[in-house]
Amino acid sequence: MGQQQILLIIAGVIVVGIAIAVGIQQFGANSSASNKDGITSSLTSLSADAYQYKLRPSTLGGGNNSYVGFAIPTKLLSDDNGTYGISGSPSPTSLQIKGTSSVNSVWVATITLDSTGLSTIAYTGW
């Protein structure tokens, strides 16, 4: 009778250990997906700001139908998800903003805006 109880305890410890390992793995996967979603949200917001800048007349502090001169506001250069910056130099018809993850610097998302405000996002490293 004692050997059966020890065997059941060992089996229980193994099952609990496997459950903990799977839980840790699932938490890590969810964390990276959450970080990617946060960076995507921030880039989308910054792209909307850039397009508003492009449409605004220069007399009101805008780009007068050009992305040239757009700068990311200082408070929006970084957040809990990552850091953001303009990639290359803005042209009158296009702009690229890059977001680098704060969790893993290899994870980079780049949003590209065209003259109509249409944005496309490309992910590298994820």
Protein Blocks (a to p, Z undefined) as FASTA:
>chain_A
ZZmmmmmmmmmmmmmmmmmmmmmmmmmmmmmmmmmmmmmmmmmmmmmmmmmmmmpcfklo
panopaehpacdfklmpcfkbccddehjadfkbccdddddfkbmkbccdddddfkopacd
ddehZZ
